[in-house]
């Protein structure tokens, strides 16, 4: 599995969507400050693939960015030549959703049934990648805290991981399949043995011999019955030839009897129809005369109606003229009403003009009075101002005498100032207030006068408009009256009567009377015609019934006579029958019917006597057939019964021949099938023993355990080479009894458990083993699926010195150069700067990722 593109949103430190593209990379680093979310990018991969993260297990909702409603991760990856895309999202509250897609012809399609349901999609992903979550986090993505798991962890888990990585489960599945085949073959062999015991017990050579003897006996009986049947059929043929003539004669006798009955019935019916025809002819004659009289009356009514149309006019014209007459009378009444309204408007116009002149005079007087009051107020205001000045001077110069300096200009006063005039100021103020009131009253009067003038003007204008409207209405009405009178004159003549409508009503009443007379005449004529048609129909029906009876009597009896003559043979005597007369003479036709019935009855009696004579010969033929049959079949009372019994016996014998022959053939085939089944049962038992041995050889505690042990030895040797390089030649790895040990080359090749190493030394040994695993898994695998196309390392590089770091960089670059994707998460800047790196930057708004070449 090789990741191609990762996108995270709302996941731990990454609040906003962060896309990461691995497509063009082989080796890269993820760098950034502590807490920025470097390791969260690897957690996002395991979440997208397995729905789990090492630090929280499957309680992944704890990883939603603070304040965000949900988290979502999309991972696009490649397995072999197939590309997949998985999107998994988890809300703060609620169930996780997933969508697994596969690329097909450049389009993303659903990866399979259930790929949008978490449980089914998880199974598809695990099957596609070939690794469970534990195998993935111990061989592909090595998170913090799990880096040394493969080195120092549980031996059973280590073997399980090797089984997944190297495809060793193939042998377990082969062993299971071999066991299933062995069991299935054993069951099928037992089923065949039971079937042979149950279904083929009576299938023996003796049974086949008896069946073939029964087939020969059936063939002998079939031949004997066939010979007798031919003889009986010849006797039966002779009797049937005679019987056919008897049946034909009997049928002819029955037909002649029926024809005689038919002729007799026709005779009786014709006697009745002759009387009905005479009665119908009399009714037709009387009804035709009445119909002719009704037609003449109708013609007279129509002539009278045409004459009155010419003299007083057609109904349509009179109706339209009546509408005009009503319109004329209405227009005259409207004209008289408008003349009255016009006279009243003209009389009112004089009064309205006088009212307008009075309003104009009142308005002028009010305006003059308003001007006087305004002048009066101005004089009062001037007097008040003078009084105020005098009062102010008196107040300032109070107590001064002649010769004292003026308080205003400073010059000596020529005379003593007069005392204050407070009473004059009060009077002036009262006079001004009275002037204001009189001015306000004058303004109100002027306003009222102007309103009255405006109202008078509106009344005059309205009356003038009404006079013009009435004049126009009168002109229009006069035009209508003239047009209506001219139109009515074309109908009623000139001069017009005083009431044209009444004159027109009289004419229309006359037209309606004549129209009713015509309709009454039409009804009487129609009734007479209907009555004539009815009696003529009755006459025609009776005539048709007579014709039908003639048709019955005219039936051709020559075929009957010919058939009877052929059946009798040379002893037949000729019979002659004549044709019926015309239907126009019912009496002659009735006499012919009586004669025909008598002749046919006599002919039927002669045929019956011949039938009786020929039927007595059957007994002789029956005795001859019984002698021929003998005891081959049970006897029967008639020739037909003997023939049917023989036919049934022949069919039974033929069926017995086929049945016994088929039984003999079936027994022969079953004997052959019995031999084949016995051979197949033996083959199945041999197959069951073979696959049982194979299943035992492929048991997990044998072959798989051997391959796991060999793989651990190869990994230990490859990891040892890398560990010697990165530990400055001090340590190498060995594997014994499913456990890893280090050999301390600096201390006399001392061997001790890897669990005794320090933290930094454990990281070096784990890194060496991880790099060896990634490098060797292809050569160790037993399938094409087991391959590590990517490796992600997350911890420990800070414990390396410069020389070890350089060695690790070389090893990582070599892995990336072999077509793998290798990613490291590190705080060590020197290591990160050796590769293209994704720089993770944290901020208050969340972390972001950027690729640095």
PyMOL commands that set and color helices and strands:
alter all, ss='L'
color gray80, all
select helices_A, chain A and resi 38-50+60-63+118-129+133-139+149-152+155-166+169-199+205-312+315-396+422-492+500-553+558-568+586-615+618-629+639-697+700-726+745-747+754-756+759-780+797-799+802-817+829-832
alter helices_A, ss='H'
color red, helices_A
select strands_A, chain A and resi 2-9+18-21+27-32+70-79+82-91+97-104+107-110+141-142+731-736+739-744+750-753+790-794+821-825+836-841+848-852
alter strands_A, ss='S'
color yellow, strands_A
deselect
rebuild
show_as cartoon
